[in-house]
Amino acid sequence: MKRKSLLLIALMLFVSVVCEAGRVIRVLAIGNSFSEDAVEQYLYELALAQGDSLIIGNAYIGGCSIDRHWDNSQTGKADYGYRKIVDGKMVTQPHVTLERAIKDDDWDIISLQQASHFSGLPETYGHLADLKRYVMATATNKNVEIVFHMTWAYAKDSSHGGFKNYGNDQQQMYRMILSAVNKAIEQTGIKRVIPSGVAIQNARETMGDVLNRDGFHLQLTYGRYTAACTWCEFLTGKNVVGNPYKPDTIDDHTARLAQEAAHKAMKMSRRLFK
């Protein structure tokens, strides 16, 4: 009897591991070029390297704000470039409505975010609750989780016109984004935040202020990789430090710094976002 019990426990553990390793997580970002930076490269491969599979969607409009996403939801404008990654291969469809992107799959998680120049201005988040309600009502998976993607502060020498909203000061922009996101999630009941902006700020402490390619978009390799590591740990719940995947363009030391910045951001988010 004892032997049978041990075998049963072993079988249950094996099945649990197989199910965990074989799960498919479906995530849609409703965003802009900052979601493009975060999810369209490296994220699928990072998850796969640790035994998870992602289906990734990105409803993309460059520079798109919460207000514009909300307006599009009400007017049905086919303004989106809809990118979808399945089995590591991305297919892009132009001129897609937000409704179509949301209904394209049974998403487990749908992320919302603000345009970068408005990200630290709480008065620009007025339609976030409306957008959240629309997404939840439109989603085919009625258990979908709506999360918020916190984006990053600009480089210290950024020439982006919106940087003046923050006194052209990176630390001030970072603090204001944290404050605005906290107010937004409290007002809308969003429970979880993907802390890409925290991870990028962490990475700046170890790599220097080199995470952007033009002062605001992420540097194409280690910048984007840092954000992807953050999303990977958020989506899977697995510590990304030690993940074996990295693109050939990143050396082992830099990959480790990016992974550590992302993992630290995930730990910090427990106290930063309440």
C-alpha positions, 0 to 999 in steps of 0.5 A: 500500500505504501509503495502504491501511494508513493507511485501515485504521488510520483505520478501526480508530480510528473503530470503536474510538471508536464502540464506546467511545462506544456501550458500555453499563455495567450497575451495581447498588448493594446499599445504602441511602439513601447509594447512593440519594443517589449513583446515582439522580440525575445519574449517568445524565445525566453518563455520557450527556453524555460518550457512555456509557450506563448501566443503573443498579440500586439494591437499597435498604433505608434504613439497611441494614448489611452484616449485614442484607444478608447475612441477607436473602441467606440468608433470602430476605426481600423487603425491598428497594425495587428501583430501576432506571434504563434510558434515564434513566427509573427504575422502582421495584419494592417487596418484592424479594429480593436474589437477584431484584435481582442476577439481574435483569440481567447486571451488569458491576459490583456495589457493596457498602457499609456503613450510615453509622453503622457505616462506620468500625467495622471490627468491623461488616464481618464478613460482607462476605466472605460477602456478596461470595461470595453476590453472585458466586455469584448474579450471572448475569455470571460476570465481574462485578466486586465493588467497595466504595462508600466513603461520607462522614463526617457534617456537623460539626453532625450530630445523627445518633445514630451520630455518637457512634461517632466522637466527634461529629468529622467528621475522625475519622469520615472517618479511621476510614472510610478505615481500616475500608474499607482493612481490609475490602478487604484481607480480602475481596480487593475490588480497587477502591473508589468514593471518594464519601466522599473526594470529599465531603470534598474538596468541603467544602474548597472549598464549605464544610460544606454538602454535607448536607441533614440532617447525613448525607444529601447535599444534593439538588443539588450534594451528590448531584452530587458523588457522581454525578461520582465514580461517573461517573469510576469507572465510565467511566474518563473525567475528569469535569472539563469534563463538560457536564452539570449540573442547572439548579439548580447554577451553572457554578462550583459544578458545576466544584468538584464535578467537581474534587472527584470527579476529585481523589478518584479520583486520591487513591484510588490511594494511599488504597486499596491 
